[in-house]
Amino acid sequence: MQFHGFCQRTSGAVVATFLAVLVFIVLILMAACAIRRRH
């Protein structure tokens, strides 16, 4: 039971990290587009 809870928590952390990275990449792409448009 403890192990199962640990697995669920770990998968949740992995999903949260993946989403954070995805948002970070989107922000970088938006910033790059804005810089290109400005020049």
C-alpha positions in Angstrom: 0.0 0.0 0.0 2.8 2.4 0.9 4.7 1.5 -2.3 1.5 2.1 -4.4 1.1 5.6 -2.8 4.8 6.3 -3.5 4.3 5.3 -7.2 1.3 7.6 -7.5 3.2 10.5 -5.9 6.2 9.9 -8.2 4.1 9.8 -11.4 2.3 13.0 -10.2 5.6 14.7 -9.7 6.8 13.6 -13.2 3.6 15.0 -14.8 4.0 18.3 -12.9 7.6 18.5 -14.0 6.7 17.8 -17.6 4.0 20.4 -17.5 6.4 23.0 -16.0 8.9 22.2 -18.7 6.3 22.5 -21.4 5.1 26.0 -20.1 8.8 27.1 -19.9 9.4 26.1 -23.5 6.3 27.9 -24.7 7.4 31.1 -22.8 10.9 30.8 -24.4 9.3 30.5 -27.9 7.0 33.4 -27.3 10.0 35.6 -26.0 12.0 34.5 -29.1 9.2 35.5 -31.4 8.7 38.9 -29.6 12.5 39.6 -29.9 12.5 38.7 -33.6 9.5 40.9 -34.3 11.1 43.9 -32.4 14.3 43.8 -34.6 
